[in-house]
């Protein structure tokens, strides 16, 4: 038996690859385009008015989880107003 694989580059495979790359790049651009200047205010993030922003509240408002974790200086899984504004 011949188990070696042949790579065939068909037009459909090329289109699928380009589509996946474009979709991935678009997601990166969207995540990185959120800046302090155009981000929602503290009040918009703190939807349950408990004086903290949870990861769930943050991601609901399109804050990337990576950014939330960077801001969470106390590593308690929530952002205080001080952490949020830094």
Number of C-alpha atoms within 10 A of each C-alpha: 3 4 5 6 6 6 6 7 8 9 9 8 11 10 11 12 11 11 12 11 11 12 10 11 12 12 11 11 10 11 16 12 11 14 10 11 7 8 14 15 12 16 13 14 25 19 16 12 10 9 15 21 26 21 19 14 17 22 15 12 15 15 20 16 14 9 13 20 16 10 18 19 15 11 10 10 15 22 24 20 14 11 16 18 11 7
